[in-house]
Amino acid sequence: MHGRAGWIAYGVAFALAAFATMAAAQQPAAPPVRPSYGQGINLETAKKIAAASVAEAKKQSWNVAIAIVDNHGMLIYYEMADDTQTASANVALEKARTSATFRRTTKELEDAIGGGRVATLGLPGATPIEGGLPIIVNNRMVGAIGVSGVTSAQDGQVAKAGLEALK
């Protein structure tokens, strides 16, 4: 095709391709696969994770509360450093429970809100603040850790150090 008809055909093809690309980009992403629940974490493993978290907090001179729950959010182990702010006692536990019951990091929920998904604020039992991480053993969700006391990113750093003890 030459001339005006060729340019029109080219323009229509380009517009259709652009529309198809935009439509594909607007399709919601498939939800991530969450690990299945496994046997709940035992006290020995919880203490091992907590010890590594405590070591990281001490190394950084951070006073934090650390809560470890089983795969259904029931408290297995708890530790709070001297002079940790009072509110952190409950926040650490709620971060751990959130991570266990929603089978995801609390940062994922925080990021959803930051991305405009404010409906997340209405989820019962959700504490969408970084510092809660699921504990995965052999691809099974066995529990979660929650840390509170410093900034949420620092809480997440302490929690992650605890999980490193499992490797």
ABEGO torsion letter per residue (X at the ends): XBEAAAAAAAAAAAAAAAAAAAAAAABBBBBBBBBBBBBBBBAAAAAAAAAAAAAAAAAAGBBBBBBBBBAAGBBABBBBBBGBBAAAAAAAAAAAAAAAAAGBBAAAAAAAAAAGBAAAAABBGBBBBBGBBBBBBGGBBAEBBBBBGBBAAAAAAAAAAAAAAAX
